[in-house]
Amino acid sequence: MSDLGSRLKEEREAHELSQPGLAELAGTSRRTVIAWEKGDSSPTGVQLSSLAKHGFDVLYILTGERAGEPEPLKPDESALLDNYRHLCDEQREAVYRVSEVMSAGQKTDKKTNQG
């Protein structure tokens, strides 16, 4: 089984689909899906696009890298986010405005130090 084939199978199983079910989504036959999973052939761009529309992570299938996997939050970032979530709308707006000003200041400082 090729890497692409094993990742495709992993995605198929994560979506709780049988090979015939995947074939239907991709507009192909069960035999073709078997060939993909064995590494004998690969899905076309049109077929991958169809799978993406059904929630398959096509980037992962092709490259082994998950699409949109966020970097894990550090403990201080997690605490900050938790605190923010407990604020009322007015307080959130104030925090947002302060962070915008601070962020703009950081960008200016970096440009000044580089020049």
C-alpha positions as CSV (number, residue, x, y, z in Angstrom):
1,M,0.0,0.0,0.0
2,S,1.4,3.4,-1.0
3,D,1.6,6.3,1.5
4,L,-1.2,8.1,-0.5
5,G,-3.2,4.9,-0.5
6,S,-2.9,4.3,3.2
7,R,-3.8,7.9,4.0
8,L,-6.8,7.7,1.7
9,K,-7.9,4.6,3.5
10,E,-7.4,6.3,6.8
11,E,-9.6,9.2,5.7
12,R,-12.2,6.8,4.4
13,E,-12.3,4.9,7.6
14,A,-12.4,8.2,9.6
15,H,-15.5,9.1,7.6
16,E,-16.9,5.7,8.3
17,L,-17.3,4.9,4.7
18,S,-16.9,1.6,2.9
19,Q,-15.0,1.3,-0.3
20,P,-18.2,1.4,-2.3
21,G,-19.3,4.5,-0.3
22,L,-16.1,6.3,-1.2
23,A,-16.4,5.2,-4.8
24,E,-19.9,6.8,-4.9
25,L,-18.6,10.1,-3.5
26,A,-15.7,10.2,-6.0
27,G,-17.8,9.1,-8.9
28,T,-15.9,5.9,-9.6
29,S,-16.0,2.2,-9.0
30,R,-15.1,0.1,-5.9
31,R,-12.3,-1.5,-8.0
32,T,-10.8,1.9,-8.6
33,V,-10.9,2.7,-4.8
34,I,-9.1,-0.6,-4.1
35,A,-6.4,0.3,-6.7
36,W,-6.0,3.7,-5.0
37,E,-5.6,2.1,-1.6
38,K,-3.2,-0.5,-2.9
39,G,-1.1,2.2,-4.5
40,D,-1.7,0.9,-8.0
41,S,-3.2,4.2,-9.2
42,S,-4.2,7.6,-7.7
43,P,-7.4,9.7,-7.8
44,T,-7.6,12.6,-10.2
45,G,-7.9,16.2,-9.2
46,V,-11.6,16.1,-10.0
47,Q,-12.1,13.1,-7.7
48,L,-10.1,14.7,-4.9
49,S,-12.1,17.9,-5.3
50,S,-15.3,15.8,-4.9
51,L,-13.9,14.2,-1.7
52,A,-12.9,17.6,-0.3
53,K,-16.5,18.8,-0.7
54,H,-17.5,15.9,1.6
55,G,-15.0,16.9,4.3
56,F,-11.9,14.8,3.3
57,D,-8.6,16.4,4.1
58,V,-7.1,16.2,0.6
59,L,-3.9,17.9,1.6
60,Y,-3.3,15.1,4.1
61,I,-4.1,12.5,1.5
62,L,-1.6,13.9,-0.9
63,T,1.2,15.1,1.4
64,G,0.7,13.5,4.8
65,E,0.3,17.0,6.4
66,R,-3.0,17.9,7.9
67,A,-4.7,21.0,6.6
68,G,-5.4,23.7,9.1
69,E,-3.8,21.9,12.1
70,P,-3.3,24.8,14.5
71,E,-0.2,25.1,16.5
72,P,-1.0,24.0,20.1
73,L,-1.5,26.9,22.5
74,K,1.2,27.6,25.2
75,P,-0.1,27.6,28.8
76,D,-0.1,31.4,29.0
77,E,-1.9,31.7,25.6
78,S,-4.5,29.2,26.8
79,A,-5.0,31.1,30.0
80,L,-5.4,34.4,28.1
81,L,-8.0,32.9,25.8
82,D,-9.9,31.4,28.7
83,N,-10.0,34.7,30.5
84,Y,-11.1,36.5,27.3
85,R,-14.0,34.0,26.8
86,H,-15.3,35.0,30.3
87,L,-15.5,38.7,29.5
88,C,-18.7,40.5,28.6
89,D,-18.9,42.0,25.0
90,E,-17.9,45.4,26.2
91,Q,-14.7,44.1,27.9
92,R,-13.9,42.0,24.9
93,E,-14.0,45.0,22.7
94,A,-11.7,46.9,25.0
95,V,-9.2,44.1,25.1
96,Y,-9.4,43.8,21.3
97,R,-8.7,47.6,20.9
98,V,-5.7,47.4,23.3
99,S,-4.3,44.4,21.5
100,E,-4.6,46.2,18.1
101,V,-2.7,49.2,19.4
102,M,0.0,47.0,21.0
103,S,0.3,44.9,17.8
104,A,0.7,48.0,15.6
105,G,3.4,49.3,18.0
106,Q,5.3,46.0,17.7
107,K,5.2,46.2,13.9
108,T,6.5,49.7,14.0
109,D,9.3,48.7,16.4
110,K,10.4,45.9,14.2
111,K,10.6,48.1,11.1
112,T,12.6,50.8,13.1
113,N,15.1,48.2,14.4
114,Q,15.6,46.6,10.9
115,G,16.2,50.0,9.1
